[in-house]
Amino acid sequence: MTGRSDREVRSYAFLDGLGIDFDRTDHPDRPATTMEVCVDVDAVLNVHICKNLFLCNRQKTDFYLLIMPGDKPFKTKELSKQMGVSRLSFADEEFMTKLLDLHPGSVSVLGLMNDKDHRVTLVIDEDVLKEEMFGCHPCENTSSIRFKTSDLTDKILPALGITPIVVRLVGAE
């Protein structure tokens, strides 16, 4: 764990504490800042790294972490309609840091372990839950991990006290 950030070390400790087996690959020379880089990581881990979007309402009072397949286009209007929330937009970095202890490019479901007050609502596209394996970052975009999707739904989310909102995004107008 030498040279790793505290947030990354906390991610591994959290997974270990739940008895979750995971595979990891490091890519310090290619931080996963785009979905194109994630495609390369996908090939190494044999998993699809999800797109993780940190969103908020217009008033910046309600926050959402949307997890969706990386190859599916995101349409704000489509998600807003399903959730009954008008004018969803990307949340400012300051809220990401304050609520999840994350920085842009490293957003991950594991960041929810830092949301002690449960200010962020988890929203998952149903297609993510159909996959056998789940790929994400350990709160740093220079490493990527994979574990069973059932570990996400049956161990991680219950340990965090989170019941996600499941949506069906098609990427249509």
C-alpha positions, 0 to 999 in steps of 0.5 A: 500500500506504499504510495497509495492515497488514504482514500484508496487504502480505505477502499481496500480496507473496506472491501477486505472487512466485508470479505470481498474478493477483488482483482486490481490493476494499476495504471498510474501512467494512464489515469482513467479520466475518459471512457476510452481509457476505461476500455483498455482497463476493461480488457485487462480486468475482463469487466466493463468499468461503469460510468459514474456521474455525480449529479445534483438538482438545480438548487444544489440541495439533493445529490445523486451518484448515477452508475451506468454502463460506460457505453450508454449515452447519458441523457439528463432529461431521460433520468430527470423524468424517471426520477421526478427531479427537474433540471439535474446537472453535474454537481460542482467539485466542491460537493464531490470533495465534501460529500464523497472525499473524491475528485473528478475522474475518481468517482466511484460507488466506494466513495459512498463509504465517506458519505456518513450523513447519506446526502447522496442518493445512489442511482443504478441503471438496471443493465449494470446489475445484469452483469456478473462482475462490477468494475470501478475505481478504488476512489482513485483513477490510477487503479481499477478493480472488479468484484462480483456484482452480487457483492455490490448488492448483497454486501457493500450497499447493505453495509453502507445502509444504502438502497439504490434507485434502479432506473432503465436508461436507454439513451433516447431523447 
